[in-house]
Amino acid sequence: MSDALPPGWAKEKLGEIVEVRDFEREPINSSERSRRIEGKPQAELFPYYGATGQVGWIDDYRSEGEQVLLGEDGAPFLDQHRDKAYMVNGRYWVNNHAHVLRGLEGALSNRFLVHQLNLTDYHDFVTGSTRLKLTSAAMKKIPLLVPPYAEQVRIVEKLEELLSDLDAGVAELKAAQRKLAKYRQSLLKAAVDGALTADWRAAHGAPEETGAELLQRILTERRARWEQKQLARFAEQGKTPLKGWQAKYPEPTAADLTDLPPLPEGWVWASVEQLSIAQKYGSSAKTNEDSSGVPVLRMGNIQDGEIDCESLKYLPVDHSEFPELLLEDGDLLFNRTNSPELVGKTAVYRSQMSPCSYASYLIAVKLSPWCVPELVAAFINSAYGRRWVKSVATQQVGQANVNGTKLAALAVPLAPFVEQAKIAAVLSSQRQESAQQREAILRGLKQASAQRKNILKAAFAGQLVPQDPHEEPARKLLVRIRAEGAENAKQPKPRKATKPKKEIAAMVTQLIDVLTEAGDWVSAQEAFRRCGVADGALTDRIEELYAELRELDKAGILAVETVTDAQGRKLHDNLKLLVD
């Protein structure tokens, strides 16, 4: 916000131009709210608001009318792309995580205020490290720009027109983003259940080597590698192999075929351990920002089944765990610990950076050269794999874990090698197209965000709508409003007229007589009419009657039934006497 103000504008601290109504706030925990609303119809409930929006419902209200809620804590104060304030109206309840604000009547529009608060830079006003807080004292020091009131109205109308068009475009981009994510999942599913290459199989006929035959060959090579290592160890130690040493070969865990879906002809289920040459956990050594070292992939570097080379950390080139923990082309990276939603995400390292290592929350699996790692990754990232992760993950303090033993036992589909290559090629092509579409969507969202910011900046620089030199300047308006307020404060406050308690009691008695005579449900409006309360009666009189009715309801003397329409909106109340 520039220091050079447009003609007729003023700059004021928030506390001077906004009514802070935090006295209306009251927190109620979720269990208490649940108890209070249990069994009550939706029409009798009121929104319960927090730092960034509605967080539930409650059976009463403490605030009423149009106001602005600004987060006190828990709001994204330093994220320029997210809102910190929002409008509310009607009857509602606010907890202690949001400030309740109302623009000075006749001087500051609430709609103008909420847009300005969402453009404000909060760096100098919030405190805290993990959970930022905007205290009332700090909030009142926030500078606000105040145009003439009529200009505020024009700005908001134009602003909301432009932002509405922009939001519609953003909604379309996000819908395309969701559609792309669904397409990715359907592609993974088709890849691992054989649907992706169904036509190819039909055209090429039976393979020279089936998946079962390929698995047997992989297992034979696996045993041969173990025997070669054992013989090399005997030779290194200068020992003659003992009789029967081959019998000590540790057989890999076979795939558990329970509840597994059928596979195409020629495919077979195999465990990850059967297909593996090696499996290792990553390094737990402390990394640094020195990019002259070896990059270390962490769980955040696996995104949508791909390796993301942004936000890297490093270990020194001469780190003691190297070269043992350096990745090799084709290594499968499995995220063993993360949130329940993200644990198990998997990608294949394809020498995006070399040399490269990986952190302890990842497991690197080196697969047989006859098993294409992209297909194993596709299975783990598919809906099939996500169900498996959910079934085997253990939970600890908000984190989920799938260890190496469970990963080794995972059953994955193994197709004939030539078909694996075909699937991998189709997946690669489709992923490239999807990546291009995803990048186009992200560019569109970034452009929309930048455009939104530019529109807001123009609005609060006086460049969005023309100024009218004949309108009362904001400074003059504020002086006049404050003078009027000071003058009104000197005047004695009129005493609020109240109905004598005896009169209300008499009306309640008459109401009971009406309900006794009716003997059945009667609309509250009709019952009040028969008691002499006309449609044009004062609101406070009706409220006093309703207060008495609530007491009678609690005492079991009468029942109050709310009648709603098909959308759950309240139409009216019915009354019925329960005792004679």
C-alpha positions in Angstrom: 0.0 0.0 0.0 1.6 3.3 -1.2 2.1 6.2 1.1 0.8 8.6 -1.6 -3.0 8.5 -1.1 -5.5 9.1 -3.9 -7.6 12.3 -3.6 -10.1 12.2 -0.8 -8.6 9.1 0.8 -7.4 8.9 4.4 -5.1 6.4 6.3 -6.3 5.3 9.7 -5.2 2.6 12.2 -7.7 -0.2 12.4 -8.6 0.6 16.0 -9.7 4.1 15.0 -12.0 3.1 12.2 -13.2 -0.4 13.1 -15.4 -1.5 16.0 -13.7 -4.5 17.7 -16.4 -6.8 19.1 -14.3 -9.5 20.6 -16.6 -9.5 23.7 -19.1 -11.5 21.6 -16.7 -14.5 21.4 -16.9 -17.6 23.5 -15.2 -21.0 22.8 -17.1 -24.3 23.2 -15.3 -27.5 22.7 -16.5 -30.0 20.1 -17.8 -32.6 22.6 -20.0 -29.9 24.3 -21.3 -28.7 21.0 -22.1 -32.2 20.0 -24.0 -32.8 23.2 -26.0 -29.5 22.8 -27.1 -30.1 19.2 -27.8 -33.9 19.5 -31.3 -34.6 18.3 -32.1 -31.0 17.3 -33.3 -30.2 13.8 -30.9 -28.3 11.5 -33.3 -25.4 11.4 -32.7 -24.7 15.1 -28.9 -24.6 14.8 -26.5 -21.7 14.1 -23.0 -21.6 12.5 -20.0 -21.9 14.8 -17.0 -20.0 13.4 -13.3 -20.1 13.9 -10.1 -18.6 12.6 -10.6 -19.4 8.9 -14.3 -20.3 8.6 -17.2 -22.4 10.0 -16.0 -25.2 12.2 -19.4 -26.6 13.3 -22.8 -25.9 14.6 -24.3 -24.8 17.9 -27.8 -24.5 19.3 -27.7 -20.7 20.1 -26.0 -17.5 18.9 -24.0 -14.7 20.4 -23.6 -12.5 17.3 -26.0 -11.1 14.8 -25.7 -9.1 11.6 -23.0 -8.5 9.0 -19.5 -8.5 10.5 -15.9 -9.4 9.5 -14.0 -12.2 11.2 -10.2 -12.0 11.2 -8.1 -14.8 12.5 -6.4 -14.3 15.8 -4.3 -17.5 15.7 -4.3 -20.5 13.3 -4.8 -18.3 10.2 -2.4 -18.3 7.2 -1.1 -14.8 8.0 2.1 -15.1 5.9 0.6 -16.8 2.9 -0.2 -14.1 0.4 -2.5 -16.5 -1.6 -4.9 -17.4 1.2 -7.6 -15.4 3.0 -7.1 -14.3 6.6 -10.5 -12.6 7.0 -14.0 -13.5 5.9 -17.6 -12.1 6.0 -20.4 -13.5 8.1 -24.0 -12.5 8.4 -27.3 -13.6 10.1 -27.1 -15.2 13.6 -23.9 -17.1 14.6 -21.4 -17.9 17.3 -17.7 -17.1 17.2 -14.9 -18.9 19.1 -11.8 -17.3 20.5 -9.6 -17.9 17.4 -11.1 -15.1 15.4 -11.5 -11.3 16.0 -15.0 -9.9 15.5 -14.9 -6.6 13.5 -17.4 -4.2 12.2 -16.5 -1.1 10.1 -17.4 2.2 11.6 -21.0 2.8 10.4 -21.2 5.2 7.5 -17.4 5.4 7.2 -16.0 2.0 6.4 -17.8 -0.7 4.5 -17.5 -4.3 5.9 -17.0 -5.6 2.4 -14.3 -3.1 1.7 -12.7 -4.0 5.0 -12.5 -7.7 4.4 -10.8 -7.3 1.0 -8.3 -4.9 2.5 -7.5 -7.2 5.4 -6.8 -10.1 2.9 -4.3 -7.9 1.1 -2.6 -6.7 4.3 1.0 -7.7 5.0 1.0 -9.2 8.6 4.7 -9.7 9.1 5.0 -6.8 11.5 1.9 -7.6 13.4 1.9 -11.3 14.2 4.1 -13.1 16.9 5.1 -16.7 17.5 7.0 -19.3 15.6 5.0 -22.4 15.1 1.5 -20.9 15.5 1.3 -17.2 14.6 -0.9 -15.0 16.7 -2.4 -11.6 16.0 -3.2 -9.9 19.3 -5.9 -7.4 19.6 -3.4 -4.7 20.5 -1.3 -5.4 17.4 -4.4 -5.7 15.2 -5.6 -2.2 16.2 -2.3 -0.8 14.8 -2.8 -2.2 11.3 -3.0 0.8 8.9 -6.2 0.9 6.7 -6.9 3.0 3.7 -10.3 4.8 3.7 -11.7 6.2 0.5 -14.9 8.3 0.5 -17.8 6.0 1.4 -19.5 6.1 -2.0 -16.2 5.2 -3.7 -15.8 2.2 -1.4 -19.1 0.9 -2.6 -18.0 1.4 -6.3 -14.7 -0.3 -5.6 -16.3 -3.3 -3.9 -18.8 -3.7 -6.7 -16.2 -3.7 -9.4 -13.8 -5.7 -7.3 -16.3 -8.5 -6.7 -17.3 -8.5 -10.3 -13.7 -9.0 -11.5 -12.9 -11.5 -8.7 -16.1 -13.5 -9.5 -15.0 -14.0 -13.1 -11.5 -14.9 -11.9 -12.8 -17.4 -9.3 -14.9 -19.1 -12.0 -11.8 -19.6 -14.0 -9.9 -20.9 -11.0 -12.7 -23.3 -10.3 -12.5 -24.7 -13.8 -8.7 -25.2 -13.4 -9.1 -27.0 -10.1 -11.8 -29.2 -11.6 -9.4 -30.1 -14.4 -6.7 -30.8 -11.8 -9.1 -33.2 -10.0 -10.0 -34.9 -13.3 -6.3 -35.3 -14.1 -5.7 -36.9 -10.7 -8.5 -39.4 -11.3 -7.2 -40.1 -14.8 -3.8 -40.9 -13.3 -5.3 -43.4 -10.9 -7.3 -45.0 -13.6 -4.1 -45.3 -15.7 -2.2 -46.9 -12.9 -5.1 -49.4 -12.3 -5.2 -50.3 -16.0 -1.4 -50.8 -16.1 -1.3 -53.3 -13.2 -4.5 -55.2 -13.9 -3.7 -55.8 -17.6 -6.4 -53.6 -19.1 -3.8 -51.2 -20.5 -2.3 -53.9 -22.8 -5.4 -56.0 -23.4 -5.5 -55.2 -27.1 -1.7 -55.6 -27.4 -1.9 -59.1 -25.9 -4.7 -60.1 -28.3 -2.7 -58.9 -31.2 0.6 -60.6 -30.2 -0.7 -63.9 -28.9 0.9 -66.0 -26.2 4.4 -64.9 -25.0 7.5 -67.0 -25.4 7.9 -66.9 -21.6 5.0 -66.5 -19.3 5.1 -64.5 -16.0 5.3 -67.8 -14.0 8.3 -69.0 -16.1 9.9 -65.6 -15.7 9.4 -65.7 -12.0 11.1 -69.1 -11.8 14.0 -67.8 -13.8 14.3 -64.7 -11.5 14.3 -67.0 -8.4 16.9 -69.3 -10.0 19.2 -66.3 -10.7 18.5 -65.0 -7.1 19.8 -68.3 -5.6 22.8 -68.3 -7.9 23.8 -64.8 -6.8 23.6 -65.9 -3.1 25.7 -69.0 -3.8 28.3 -66.9 -5.6 28.5 -64.6 -2.6 28.8 -67.5 -0.2 31.6 -69.1 -2.3 33.4 -65.7 -2.5 33.2 -65.4 1.3 34.6 -68.9 1.8 37.4 -68.1 -0.5 38.2 -64.8 1.2 38.3 -66.6 4.6 40.5 -69.4 3.1 37.9 -72.0 4.0 36.5 -75.0 2.1 32.7 -74.9 1.8 31.0 -77.1 4.3 28.9 -80.1 3.2 25.3 -79.1 2.6 26.0 -75.3 2.7 23.5 -74.7 -0.1 20.7 -75.8 2.1 21.2 -72.7 4.2 19.8 -70.5 1.4 17.1 -68.2 2.9 14.1 -68.7 0.6 12.3 -65.4 -0.1 8.8 -64.9 1.2 6.3 -66.2 -1.4 3.3 -64.1 -2.3 0.2 -64.5 -0.2 -2.6 -65.1 -2.8 -5.4 -64.6 -0.3 -8.1 -62.1 -1.6 -6.0 -61.1 -4.6 -7.8 -60.2 -7.8 -7.4 -62.4 -10.9 -4.7 -61.6 -13.4 -4.6 -61.8 -17.2 -3.5 -65.1 -18.7 0.3 -65.4 -18.6 0.7 -63.1 -15.5 1.6 -64.2 -12.0 1.7 -62.8 -8.5 5.2 -62.4 -6.9 6.4 -61.0 -3.6 8.7 -57.9 -3.6 11.3 -60.0 -1.9 11.2 -62.7 -4.6 11.9 -59.9 -7.2 14.5 -58.1 -5.1 18.3 -58.2 -5.2 18.7 -55.8 -2.2 16.7 -53.7 0.2 18.2 -50.9 2.3 17.0 -48.2 4.6 18.4 -44.7 4.0 20.7 -42.5 6.0 19.7 -40.9 9.3 22.8 -38.6 9.2 22.1 -34.8 9.6 22.0 -33.1 6.2 22.9 -29.5 5.3 22.4 -26.8 2.6 25.8 -27.1 1.0 25.0 -28.0 -2.6 28.6 -29.0 -3.3 27.8 -32.2 -1.5 25.7 -35.3 -2.5 22.0 -34.6 -2.8 19.8 -36.6 -0.4 16.3 -37.4 -1.4 13.7 -37.2 1.3 10.0 -38.1 1.6 9.0 -34.7 0.2 11.0 -35.4 -2.9 8.5 -38.1 -4.0 5.5 -36.3 -5.6 2.8 -38.0 -7.6 4.9 -41.1 -8.3 7.9 -39.0 -9.6 11.2 -37.8 -8.2 11.0 -34.0 -7.4 14.4 -32.5 -7.4 13.4 -29.3 -5.6 14.1 -28.5 -1.9 17.1 -30.8 -1.7 19.4 -31.4 1.3 23.0 -32.6 1.1 25.7 -34.8 2.7 29.4 -34.3 2.3 31.0 -36.2 -0.6 33.2 -38.1 1.8 30.3 -39.2 4.1 31.1 -42.5 5.8 28.0 -44.3 4.4 29.0 -43.7 0.8 29.1 -45.5 -1.6 26.9 -48.1 0.1 24.0 -45.7 0.3 24.3 -44.2 -3.2 21.4 -44.9 -5.4 21.7 -46.8 -8.7 19.6 -46.3 -11.8 16.3 -48.2 -11.5 16.2 -48.3 -7.7 12.7 -48.2 -6.2 12.2 -45.6 -3.4 9.4 -46.4 -0.9 8.4 -43.9 1.7 8.1 -46.0 4.9 7.1 -43.2 7.4 4.7 -40.3 6.8 1.2 -39.1 7.5 -1.5 -41.9 7.0 -2.5 -40.3 3.7 1.1 -40.1 2.3 2.9 -43.1 3.7 3.8 -45.7 1.0 4.2 -43.2 -1.9 6.7 -44.6 -4.3 8.9 -43.5 -7.2 11.8 -44.9 -9.3 15.2 -43.2 -9.3 16.4 -42.8 -12.9 19.7 -41.0 -12.4 17.9 -37.6 -12.2 21.0 -36.5 -10.2 24.2 -38.5 -9.9 25.6 -39.3 -7.4 22.5 -39.2 -5.1 21.6 -40.7 -1.8 18.3 -41.0 0.3 17.1 -40.4 3.8 16.1 -42.9 6.5 12.4 -42.5 6.0 12.9 -44.1 2.5 13.6 -47.7 1.6 15.6 -48.4 -1.6 14.8 -51.6 -3.4 17.0 -52.9 -6.1 14.9 -55.3 -8.3 15.9 -58.0 -10.7 16.8 -56.7 -14.1 13.8 -58.8 -15.4 11.3 -56.8 -13.3 10.6 -53.3 -14.6 10.5 -51.1 -11.4 8.0 -48.6 -12.8 5.4 -51.3 -12.8 6.0 -52.2 -9.1 5.8 -48.4 -8.3 2.6 -48.2 -10.3 1.0 -51.0 -8.3 2.0 -49.5 -4.9 0.7 -46.0 -6.0 -2.5 -47.4 -7.4 -5.7 -48.0 -5.5 -4.7 -51.6 -5.0 -1.4 -50.5 -3.3 -3.1 -47.8 -1.3 -5.5 -50.4 0.2 -2.5 -52.6 1.1 -0.7 -49.7 2.7 -3.8 -48.9 4.8 -4.1 -52.6 5.9 -0.5 -53.0 7.1 0.5 -49.5 8.3 1.1 -49.0 12.1 0.1 -45.7 13.7 2.2 -43.7 16.1 1.5 -40.1 17.2 0.0 -39.0 13.9 2.5 -40.9 11.8 2.1 -44.1 9.9 4.8 -46.7 9.2 5.2 -49.6 6.8 8.5 -51.4 7.5 10.8 -53.3 5.2 9.5 -56.7 6.2 6.0 -55.8 5.2 7.2 -54.3 2.0 9.1 -57.5 1.2 6.0 -59.6 1.6 3.8 -57.4 -0.7 2.4 -59.3 -3.6 2.7 -57.5 -7.0 1.7 -58.6 -10.5 4.5 -59.9 -12.8 3.8 -59.8 -16.5 6.0 -61.4 -19.2 9.0 -59.2 -19.7 8.1 -58.1 -23.2 4.7 -57.0 -22.0 6.3 -55.2 -19.0 8.3 -53.1 -21.5 5.2 -52.3 -23.5 3.3 -51.2 -20.3 6.3 -49.1 -19.2 6.4 -47.3 -22.6 2.7 -46.5 -22.6 2.9 -45.3 -19.0 5.8 -43.1 -19.8 4.0 -41.5 -22.8 0.8 -41.0 -20.9 2.6 -39.5 -18.0 4.5 -37.0 -20.2 1.1 -35.8 -21.6 -0.4 -35.6 -18.1 2.7 -33.7 -16.8 2.3 -31.2 -19.6 -1.4 -30.7 -18.7 -0.5 -30.5 -15.0 2.1 -27.8 -15.7 -0.4 -25.9 -17.8 -3.0 -26.0 -15.0 -0.4 -24.9 -12.4 0.7 -22.0 -14.7 -3.0 -21.0 -15.0 -3.4 -21.1 -11.2 -0.3 -19.0 -10.7 -1.4 -16.5 -13.3 -4.8 -16.3 -11.6 -3.2 -15.7 -8.2 -1.0 -13.0 -9.6 -4.0 -11.4 -11.4 -6.0 -11.5 -8.2 -3.2 -9.7 -6.4 -2.9 -7.1 -9.1 -6.6 -6.4 -9.0 -6.6 -5.9 -5.3 -3.5 -3.7 -5.5 -5.3 -1.6 -8.1 -8.4 -1.4 -5.9 -6.5 -0.1 -2.9 -4.4 2.3 -5.0 -7.5 4.1 -6.2 -7.0 2.8 -9.8 -9.9 0.4 -10.2 -12.8 2.9 -10.4 -12.9 6.7 -11.2 -12.9 9.2 -8.3 -15.6 11.8 -7.9 -14.2 15.1 -6.6 -17.7 16.1 -5.4 -17.9 13.2 -2.9 -17.2 14.1 0.8 -13.5 13.3 1.5 -12.9 10.5 3.9 -11.0 12.7 6.4 -13.9 15.2 6.5 -16.4 12.3 6.8 -14.5 10.8 9.8 -14.3 14.2 11.6 -18.0 14.6 11.1 -18.9 11.1 12.3 -16.7 11.3 15.3 -18.2 14.7 16.2 -21.7 13.3 15.9 -20.7 10.3 18.0 -19.2 12.6 20.7 -22.4 14.7 20.8 -24.6 11.6 21.0 -22.5 10.3 23.9 -23.4 13.4 25.9 -27.1 12.9 25.5 -28.9 10.9 28.2 -29.6 7.4 27.1 -33.4 6.6 26.9 -34.5 3.9 29.2 -35.6 0.8 27.3 -39.3 0.2 27.6 -40.0 -3.3 29.0 -43.2 -5.1 29.5 -44.1 -5.6 33.1 -43.6 -9.2 34.3 -47.2 -9.4 35.3 -48.3 -8.7 31.7 -46.1 -11.4 30.3 -47.3 -13.8 32.9 -50.9 -13.0 32.0 -50.1 -13.6 28.3 -48.5 -17.0 29.1 -51.6 -18.0 31.1 -53.8 -16.9 28.2 -51.6 -18.9 25.8 -52.0 -22.0 27.9 -55.8 -21.5 27.8 -55.6 -21.3 24.0 -53.6 -24.5 23.7 -55.9 -26.3 26.2 -58.9 -25.3 24.1 -57.2 -26.4 20.9 -56.2 -29.8 22.3 -53.7 -30.4 19.5 -50.9 -28.7 17.6 -51.3 -25.0 16.8 -48.9 -22.8 14.9 -47.1 -20.3 17.2 -48.3 -17.4 15.0 -52.0 -18.5 15.3 -51.6 -19.1 19.1 -50.1 -15.6 19.6 -52.9 -14.1 17.5 -55.5 -15.7 19.7 -53.7 -14.2 22.7 -53.9 -10.7 21.3 -50.3 -10.5 20.0 -50.7 -9.0 16.5 -48.4 -9.6 13.6 -46.9 -6.2 14.0 -46.0 -6.7 17.7 -42.6 -5.5 18.8 -39.7 -8.0 18.5 -38.8 -7.8 22.2 -42.4 -8.8 23.1 -42.2 -11.9 20.9 -38.8 -12.7 22.3 -40.0 -12.5 25.9 -42.9 -14.9 25.0 -40.5 -17.3 23.4 -38.2 -17.2 26.4 -41.2 -18.2 28.6 -42.1 -21.0 26.0 -38.6 -22.4 26.2 -38.9 -22.6 30.0 -42.3 -24.4 29.7 -40.8 -26.8 27.1 -37.9 -27.7 29.5 -40.4 -28.2 32.3 -42.4 -30.6 30.1 -45.6 -28.5 30.2 -45.7 -27.9 26.4 -43.9 -29.0 23.3 -42.4 -26.9 20.5 -42.2 -28.5 17.1 -40.2 -26.7 14.3 -41.7 -27.1 10.8 -39.2 -26.9 7.9 -39.3 -27.1 4.1 -37.7 -29.7 1.9 -34.4 -27.8 2.1 -34.4 -27.9 5.9 -35.2 -24.1 6.2 -37.4 -23.2 9.1 -41.0 -22.2 8.2 -42.7 -21.8 11.6 -43.1 -23.4 15.0 -46.1 -25.5 16.2 -47.1 -25.6 19.9 -49.0 -28.2 21.9 -49.9 -28.5 25.6 -48.6 -31.7 27.2 -50.3 -31.5 30.6 -53.8 -30.4 31.7 
